[in-house]
Amino acid sequence: MSLKLSAAQRQIACQSRLFATLPPELRDGLLDAAHLVQLRRGQVLFQHGDDAQAIHIVADGWMKLYRIAPNGAEAVVGVMTRGQSFGEPIALRRAAYPVSAEATTACDLVAVPARAFLDMLQTRPEAAISILSATFMHLQGLVEQIEQLKARSGAQRVAEFLLELCPEGAESATVVLPYDKALIAGRLGMKPESLSRAFAKLRELGVKVNQSSAAISSVSRLQDLAQADAFGAMSKVI
């Protein structure tokens, strides 16, 4: 049975990169056609090669997008949380998913049928700008991820990850790690032992990490590290 969206879930969807630039009447029509998908931790939403039927927006929880390499290793392509959408270009082409998606926590997802979006584009082609905007932001995110993997040290990657979890404007914070450390390592392109070494380095900057949270005594010092030149200034920060 399809579950209807609550007012709060509709509001979260409206703030996503997919819906943010759409006129209200078009957003409302798409959300009227959408339904809620609830997943348990570890439950798979779709697998690599499945036909894409919907665009998904995370209303609560965390999802990981990943591929399994020929040698059996898991490569984490992305980790999505509240307000983030995924699968737009694939669903609108009615193509096969190039990745798998799994809930890393209990998740609520807004599923917008691809058919509803395609029907809207036929009658209101100006709405295509929303898709172009969402696709551009996704591409920009991938470019930033590649830059992070190529030009950032392990400690800098972890610093940037922790900063994303900090409340805006806070000088100190205790943040909840949204998923286990093995997945954090995979998301940041690191081995678990490299992640442990990075956490150890960050202790010198006042970051104390336990099983499920990180206490950050100075957000500004963490920002200095994240913004340092990975090939030069890094040694001056740590």
C-alpha positions as CSV (number, residue, x, y, z in Angstrom):
1,M,0.0,0.0,0.0
2,S,1.3,3.4,-1.0
3,L,1.7,5.9,1.9
4,K,0.7,9.5,1.4
5,L,3.1,12.3,2.3
6,S,2.7,14.3,5.4
7,A,2.9,18.1,5.3
8,A,6.4,18.0,6.8
9,Q,7.6,15.5,4.2
10,R,6.2,17.6,1.4
11,Q,8.0,20.7,2.8
12,I,11.3,18.7,2.9
13,A,10.8,17.7,-0.8
14,C,10.1,21.3,-1.8
15,Q,13.5,22.3,-0.4
16,S,15.4,19.7,-2.5
17,R,17.5,20.7,-5.5
18,L,14.9,19.0,-7.7
19,F,11.9,21.0,-6.6
20,A,13.4,24.3,-5.3
21,T,13.2,26.1,-8.6
22,L,9.8,24.7,-9.7
23,P,6.7,26.9,-9.6
24,P,4.5,26.0,-6.6
25,E,1.7,24.6,-8.8
26,L,4.0,22.2,-10.5
27,R,5.6,21.1,-7.3
28,D,2.2,20.4,-5.8
29,G,1.1,18.3,-8.8
30,L,4.2,16.2,-8.6
31,L,4.0,15.7,-4.9
32,D,0.3,14.7,-5.2
33,A,1.5,11.9,-7.5
34,A,4.3,10.9,-5.1
35,H,4.2,8.4,-2.3
36,L,6.3,7.6,0.8
37,V,8.8,4.6,0.9
38,Q,9.9,3.5,4.3
39,L,13.0,1.3,4.6
40,R,14.7,-0.5,7.4
41,R,18.4,-0.2,8.0
42,G,20.2,-2.4,5.5
43,Q,17.2,-2.7,3.2
44,V,17.9,-2.2,-0.5
45,L,15.8,0.3,-2.5
46,F,17.1,-0.8,-5.9
47,Q,20.1,-2.7,-7.3
48,H,22.5,-2.0,-10.1
49,G,20.8,-2.8,-13.4
50,D,17.2,-2.3,-12.2
51,D,15.0,-0.2,-14.4
52,A,14.5,3.3,-12.9
53,Q,10.9,4.1,-12.3
54,A,11.0,7.0,-9.8
55,I,13.1,9.9,-8.5
56,H,13.8,9.7,-4.8
57,I,14.2,12.5,-2.2
58,V,15.3,11.6,1.3
59,A,12.8,12.8,3.9
60,D,14.6,11.3,6.9
61,G,17.6,9.0,7.5
62,W,20.6,8.2,5.3
63,M,21.0,6.3,2.0
64,K,24.2,5.1,0.4
65,L,24.7,4.7,-3.4
66,Y,27.3,2.1,-4.2
67,R,28.7,-0.3,-6.8
68,I,30.4,-3.7,-6.3
69,A,33.7,-4.0,-8.1
70,P,34.7,-7.2,-10.0
71,N,36.9,-8.2,-7.0
72,G,33.9,-7.9,-4.7
73,A,34.9,-4.7,-3.0
74,E,32.2,-2.1,-2.4
75,A,32.8,1.4,-3.8
76,V,30.6,4.0,-2.1
77,V,29.5,6.5,-4.8
78,G,27.5,8.8,-2.6
79,V,25.7,9.1,0.7
80,M,22.4,11.0,0.7
81,T,20.5,12.5,3.6
82,R,17.4,14.7,4.3
83,G,16.4,17.0,1.5
84,Q,18.8,15.4,-1.1
85,S,17.4,13.8,-4.3
86,F,19.0,11.1,-6.4
87,G,18.4,9.3,-9.7
88,E,16.9,12.2,-11.6
89,P,18.6,11.8,-15.0
90,I,18.4,8.0,-14.9
91,A,14.7,7.9,-14.1
92,L,13.8,10.5,-16.7
93,R,15.6,8.4,-19.4
94,R,13.8,5.3,-18.0
95,A,17.3,3.7,-18.0
96,A,18.9,1.1,-15.7
97,Y,20.4,2.3,-12.5
98,P,24.2,2.4,-12.7
99,V,24.5,1.9,-8.9
100,S,22.6,0.2,-6.0
101,A,20.9,2.0,-3.2
102,E,20.7,0.8,0.4
103,A,19.4,2.4,3.7
104,T,22.3,2.9,6.2
105,T,19.7,3.9,8.8
106,A,15.9,3.6,8.9
107,C,14.8,5.9,6.0
108,D,11.8,7.7,4.7
109,L,11.9,8.5,1.0
110,V,9.7,10.6,-1.2
111,A,9.2,8.6,-4.5
112,V,8.1,10.8,-7.4
113,P,7.1,8.6,-10.4
114,A,9.2,9.4,-13.4
115,R,6.1,9.2,-15.6
116,A,4.6,12.2,-13.7
117,F,7.7,14.2,-14.3
118,L,7.8,13.4,-18.0
119,D,4.1,14.2,-18.4
120,M,4.8,17.6,-16.8
121,L,7.7,18.3,-19.1
122,Q,5.5,17.7,-22.1
123,T,3.0,20.3,-21.1
124,R,5.4,22.7,-19.3
125,P,8.7,22.4,-21.0
126,E,10.1,25.4,-19.0
127,A,10.2,23.1,-16.0
128,A,13.2,21.4,-17.6
129,I,15.4,24.1,-16.0
130,S,14.7,22.4,-12.7
131,I,16.2,19.1,-14.0
132,L,19.1,20.9,-15.6
133,S,19.8,22.7,-12.3
134,A,19.6,19.5,-10.3
135,T,21.8,17.7,-12.7
136,F,24.4,20.5,-12.7
137,M,24.5,20.5,-8.9
138,H,24.9,16.7,-8.9
139,L,27.8,17.0,-11.4
140,Q,29.4,19.8,-9.3
141,G,29.2,17.5,-6.3
142,L,30.9,14.7,-8.2
143,V,33.7,17.1,-9.3
144,E,34.2,18.3,-5.7
145,Q,34.3,14.6,-4.6
146,I,37.0,13.8,-7.2
147,E,39.0,16.9,-6.1
148,Q,38.7,15.7,-2.5
149,L,40.0,12.3,-3.3
150,K,42.8,13.6,-5.5
151,A,44.0,16.7,-3.7
152,R,43.1,16.3,-0.1
153,S,44.9,14.4,2.7
154,G,42.9,11.9,4.7
155,A,42.8,14.3,7.7
156,Q,41.4,17.0,5.5
157,R,38.7,14.8,4.0
158,V,37.6,13.8,7.5
159,A,37.7,17.5,8.6
160,E,35.4,18.5,5.7
161,F,33.1,15.6,6.5
162,L,32.8,16.7,10.2
163,L,32.3,20.3,9.2
164,E,29.3,19.3,7.0
165,L,27.6,18.0,10.2
166,C,28.3,21.0,12.3
167,P,25.5,23.6,13.0
168,E,26.0,26.7,11.0
169,G,27.9,29.4,12.9
170,A,28.9,27.1,15.8
171,E,32.4,27.5,17.2
172,S,32.2,24.2,19.1
173,A,29.9,21.2,18.6
174,T,29.2,17.6,19.3
175,V,27.9,15.9,16.1
176,V,26.4,12.5,15.7
177,L,28.2,10.3,13.1
178,P,25.3,9.4,10.8
179,Y,26.7,5.9,9.9
180,D,29.4,3.4,10.9
181,K,33.0,4.2,10.4
182,A,33.5,1.6,7.7
183,L,31.0,3.4,5.5
184,I,32.6,6.8,6.4
185,A,35.9,5.4,5.2
186,G,34.3,4.2,2.0
187,R,32.6,7.5,1.4
188,L,35.9,9.4,1.8
189,G,37.9,7.0,-0.4
190,M,39.9,5.7,2.6
191,K,40.7,2.3,4.2
192,P,39.4,1.9,7.8
193,E,42.9,2.0,9.2
194,S,43.5,5.3,7.3
195,L,40.4,6.7,8.8
196,S,41.6,5.8,12.3
197,R,44.9,7.5,11.7
198,A,43.0,10.6,10.5
199,F,40.9,10.7,13.6
200,A,44.1,10.4,15.7
201,K,45.6,13.4,13.9
202,L,42.4,15.4,14.5
203,R,42.8,14.8,18.2
204,E,45.6,17.4,18.1
205,L,43.0,19.9,16.9
206,G,40.6,19.1,19.8
207,V,38.4,16.6,18.0
208,K,37.4,13.6,20.2
209,V,35.7,10.8,18.4
210,N,33.8,7.9,20.0
211,Q,31.7,5.1,18.5
212,S,28.8,7.3,17.4
213,S,29.7,11.0,17.8
214,A,32.5,13.5,17.5
215,A,33.1,16.4,20.0
216,I,34.7,19.4,18.2
217,S,36.2,22.0,20.5
218,S,37.2,24.5,17.7
219,V,35.3,24.5,14.5
220,S,37.5,27.3,13.2
221,R,40.7,25.2,13.6
222,L,39.0,22.4,11.7
223,Q,38.1,24.8,8.9
224,D,41.7,26.0,8.8
225,L,42.8,22.4,8.2
226,A,40.1,21.7,5.6
227,Q,41.1,24.9,3.7
228,A,44.9,24.4,3.9
229,D,47.0,23.5,0.9
230,A,47.1,19.8,0.9
231,F,50.7,19.8,-0.4
232,G,52.2,22.6,1.7
233,A,50.2,24.3,4.4
234,M,49.0,21.0,5.7
235,S,52.1,20.5,7.8
236,K,51.6,23.9,9.4
237,V,48.1,23.1,10.6
238,I,48.8,19.7,12.2
